[in-house]
């Protein structure tokens, strides 16, 4: 197992190298330029030239790339032109917010998606199955930003049940040693702050987790349908094995491999999908900051944050592959 992990980590190097080339070319192809974004449309040519000279934007593109890669290898991702702070510092400040939101969205998607998919498969062809399939289709087709606006308007603006933006009520004076507001409230005993953070998570987590929920429902349903009609399941029933054992050890365990793959892929997509959700709910995570960086042509932030997200996505996929060996011993042996 350790050898497999080592090989996967080595494969990560050329993947990230190719990503860096594509990312560098894409960012440089954005309309406008960072100097104009920093100084404004009325900036003089002399001021623009001075900014380009300061940040090296007037050098040849190939030279800029190798300079940038050299700094990356030294752990220097540059500084944001919006805040003048280091990109690594900005990421460290905002990543806990996005990770907390992604975990909440994943709990929502997995906690409802797997039981609903299993329930639909067990009642294949009945009204409950049709309801689950129709609901998953609706969940996939609704855009994240549209659902976010609807949830915000109905439950925050009209009904006033939940907060409309931010991570926490500014009137609450809470301490945040880890940056994870819910966890911080529990660790420090400030349970009112923890509860307020949970209330701020509900709407963005539902908006962000709806599409993964719909996908997990469909994959779980299809996988359970395939497994419950397998020969070894019928043989187990013929031998008189209890329904609980067949359900837990025969059906669910064998049906979980494609489901876990889907969950792993959706976990990585949650971080990238948080851009729109965080923007709608003014949630101060890396998604909102990346959206601002796109409009401001903040190259350093875009390049650094996307590299960080890519590394996280690759590590999540590695964790999913490793988990196969614990679920199905045949995978571990092979």
Secondary structure, DSSP 8 states (H G I E B T S, - for coil): -HHHHHHHHHHHHHHHHHHHHHHHHHHHTSSS-HHHHHH-TT--HHHHHHHHHHHTTTS-HHHHHHHHHHHHHTT---B-TTT-SBHHHHHHHHHHHHHHHHHHHHHHHHHHHHHHHHHHHHTTTSHHHHHHHHHHHHHHHS-HHHHHHHHIIIIIIIS--S--SSSS-TT-----SSS-HHHHHHHTT-HHHHHHHHHHHHHHHHHHHHHHHHHHHHHHHHHHHHHHTSHHHHHHHHTT--HHHIIIIIIIHHHHHHHHHHHHHHHHHHHHHHHHHHHHTT--SHHHHHHHHHHHT-HHHHHHHHHHHHHHHHHHHHHHHHHHHHH-HHHHH-
